[in-house]
Amino acid sequence: MSAAGRAIRVAVIAACCGSAGRAAASPGTDPTVGRAVFTGATLPVASSIVLDPAALALGTSELSFYVGFTGTLDQISIDRKLVDLDTGALSAGPRIRTTVISPGIDGAVLWRPTEKLAFGAQVRTPPEQKFIEGENDLRYFTLGGYQRELQTSLALSVKATNELLFGASITVDWTFMRLRFARDTALAAGHGAGGVGSDCGGSPCGVENPLASERYDLYARQRNPLGDGYVVNLGVMYELARDVWLAASYHTPPGGASSTTNTLDGDTTVVQAPRAGGQVLHGGGTVYLSEPVTVDAELRARLPHNLDVHVGGRWEDLSRNLGYDVRSYGSTFPRANIPEWIEQQRDFKDVLALWAGVEQVEHGETWHFGGRVGFETAAVPDRSTTPNTISPTSATLDLGAQLRLGSVVLQLSYGLQYFPPVSVTKSTFDPRDRVTCVDGGFDYTTAACAAVRDGFALPTAAGDYARIEHAVRLGLRYDWN
């Protein structure tokens, strides 16, 4: 490969817009489903259409209609650090305090024509992944955007025996994505022509100079959800003893169990850096996603005083999700040195969440209450924390209340997820790796060029991070017998 070709290959990995801690395409990651009170893999409720369809056959109503309004609110605090390219010393950077609100809605119908057979249908948009908007100090990680899902599901549940139930559902998942971020064109060139030592308004550009910021706005969506956007949900339940149920469910990534990528196609708008003239360019764009496999499990057992204990868990194979593979193309892009490929590193690892709690058993009473506590392991190593991936090991608290008025049931659940503060002093994202790789002639056997190749050689993500997530589900159900 020529030096120019190597330079382009290095430059195309210059931007990062990591995903939020949740992976919206996997059903277990909706914080209002699974760990939330009045939901779970053993309950015959609307959320089980996706979570564990086997549970539907346990229902008692012949026909149920459900509509739910969901949402999350993230309180985020970031105190960035800046790194000196020559010494590696950190200094205080910008302070960001913001909130991110993500709404969702779902509607479902449950039909139980016999005691051994149940069907379900659902349309839902889970709380979307939203990236921090309008914070210019975070532009090399995000300038805003979202990953939004529209899902339609059909489910079947069969009671093979009084103790053994099976279920399956298929979800057709339309994904819509918008990514907005900036690329540091000076950093991409190292100490070469147009690099960190070049002129930006009468001074050396250095790192994160606004005059060298090239901005991207990519919108993409799923063109063929039936081809690579469907999810298969399989569930089984078994009664270990009287009123003691064990359930497990498996969820494929979009496209089925053998799928490795999910393809989104759309458009890309690029605003060149001010020092390059600030011209607005338009072209196409494609994003390749690798979504996780998810497994849910729950044990529900009867306690005295008309209570049930719920012990549940979820495992997500997030480590397969290495990042967003972004491709941009257009007739004007090569002449403007616009990268054809941007690897947006996420550095996720597998996540395990566990929770336990008690709630009242429903026998037609007016009021029911419940609560659960739990924890979730970190989705990324602390050193790989970025403004869009604040996800250390966390604690959860969920509370719920239900009001029944005849055949009408009103439910409200609230969940709190507390992420302890993370202080990153040796960030995986280090601009010095890019400079070292470029200045060394792009020797990909070196650690610096490996960081460039893997998408880590960016403006530093060092700093202090804190996050609290609030999740709410308000549901209305009508039971017809």
ZITA-V172019 format. One record per backbone hydrogen bond with DSSP energy under -0.5 kcal/mol. NH is the residue of the N-H (numbers start at 1). CO is the residue of the C=O. Records with the same first field share a line. If there is no record, write none. Layout:
NH = CO, CO
//
This chain:
6 = 2
7 = 3
8 = 4
9 = 5
10 = 6
11 = 7
12 = 8
13 = 10
14 = 11
16 = 140
24 = 22
26 = 23
27 = 25
29 = 26
30 = 27
31 = 29
33 = 30
35 = 33
39 = 36
43 = 40
45 = 43
48 = 45
49 = 46
50 = 47
51 = 47
52 = 48
55 = 52
56 = 53
57 = 54
58 = 55
59 = 56
63 = 480
64 = 110
65 = 478
66 = 108
67 = 476
68 = 106
69 = 474
70 = 104
71 = 472
72 = 102
73 = 470
74 = 100
75 = 73, 468
76 = 74, 98
77 = 466
78 = 96
79 = 464
80 = 78, 94
81 = 462
82 = 91
84 = 89
85 = 83
88 = 84
91 = 82
93 = 80
96 = 78
98 = 76
100 = 74
102 = 72
104 = 70
105 = 125
106 = 68
107 = 123
108 = 66
109 = 121
110 = 64
111 = 119
112 = 62
113 = 111
114 = 117
117 = 114
118 = 157
119 = 111
120 = 155
121 = 109
122 = 153
123 = 107
124 = 151
125 = 105
128 = 103
129 = 147
130 = 128
131 = 145
134 = 143
136 = 134
138 = 135
139 = 136
141 = 138
142 = 138
143 = 144, 180
144 = 180
145 = 131
146 = 178
147 = 129
148 = 176
150 = 174
151 = 124
152 = 172
153 = 122
154 = 170
155 = 120
156 = 168
157 = 118
158 = 166
159 = 116
160 = 158, 164
161 = 164
165 = 237
166 = 158
167 = 235
168 = 156
169 = 233
170 = 154
171 = 231
172 = 152, 170
173 = 171, 229
174 = 150, 172
175 = 173
176 = 148
177 = 220
178 = 146
179 = 218
180 = 144
181 = 216
182 = 139
183 = 214
184 = 14
185 = 183, 212
188 = 184
189 = 185, 186
190 = 187
192 = 189
195 = 192
196 = 186, 190
198 = 195
200 = 203
203 = 200
205 = 198
206 = 196
212 = 209
213 = 210
214 = 183, 212
215 = 213, 271
216 = 181
217 = 269
218 = 179
219 = 267
220 = 177
221 = 265
222 = 175
223 = 221
227 = 224
228 = 224
229 = 225
231 = 171
233 = 169
234 = 250
235 = 167
236 = 248
237 = 165
238 = 246
239 = 163
240 = 238, 244
241 = 244
244 = 241
245 = 243, 300
246 = 238
247 = 298
248 = 236
249 = 296
250 = 234
251 = 294
252 = 232
255 = 230
256 = 230, 253
259 = 256
262 = 289
264 = 287
265 = 221
266 = 285
267 = 219
268 = 283
269 = 217
270 = 281
271 = 215
272 = 270, 279
274 = 210
275 = 211
276 = 273
277 = 274
278 = 273
281 = 270, 279
283 = 268
284 = 329
285 = 266
286 = 327
287 = 264
288 = 325
289 = 262, 287
294 = 251
295 = 315
296 = 249
297 = 313
298 = 247
299 = 311
300 = 245
301 = 309
302 = 243
303 = 307
307 = 303
308 = 359
309 = 301
310 = 357
311 = 299
312 = 355
313 = 297
314 = 353
315 = 295
316 = 351
317 = 293
318 = 316
320 = 317
321 = 318
322 = 320
324 = 344
325 = 288, 323
326 = 324, 342
327 = 286
328 = 340
329 = 284
333 = 330
334 = 330
336 = 332
337 = 334
338 = 333
342 = 326
344 = 324, 342
345 = 343
346 = 322
347 = 322
348 = 321
349 = 379
351 = 316
353 = 314
354 = 375
355 = 312
356 = 373
357 = 310
358 = 371
359 = 308
360 = 369
361 = 306
363 = 361
368 = 402
370 = 400
371 = 358
372 = 398
373 = 356
374 = 396
375 = 354
376 = 394
377 = 352
379 = 391
380 = 391
381 = 347
384 = 381
385 = 382
386 = 389
389 = 386
391 = 389
394 = 376
395 = 418
396 = 374
397 = 416
398 = 372
399 = 414
400 = 370
401 = 412
402 = 368
403 = 410
404 = 366
405 = 408
408 = 405
409 = 477
410 = 403
411 = 475
412 = 401
413 = 473
414 = 399
415 = 471
416 = 397
417 = 469
418 = 395, 416
419 = 417, 467
420 = 393, 418
422 = 465
424 = 422, 463
425 = 423
428 = 383
430 = 428, 456
433 = 430
434 = 430
435 = 431
436 = 432
437 = 433
438 = 434
439 = 435
440 = 436
441 = 438
442 = 437
444 = 442
446 = 443
450 = 446
451 = 447
452 = 448
453 = 449
454 = 450
455 = 452
456 = 451
457 = 451
458 = 456
461 = 429
463 = 424
464 = 79
465 = 422
466 = 77
467 = 419
468 = 75
469 = 417
470 = 73
471 = 415
472 = 71
473 = 413
474 = 69
475 = 411, 473
476 = 67
477 = 409
478 = 65
479 = 407
480 = 63
//
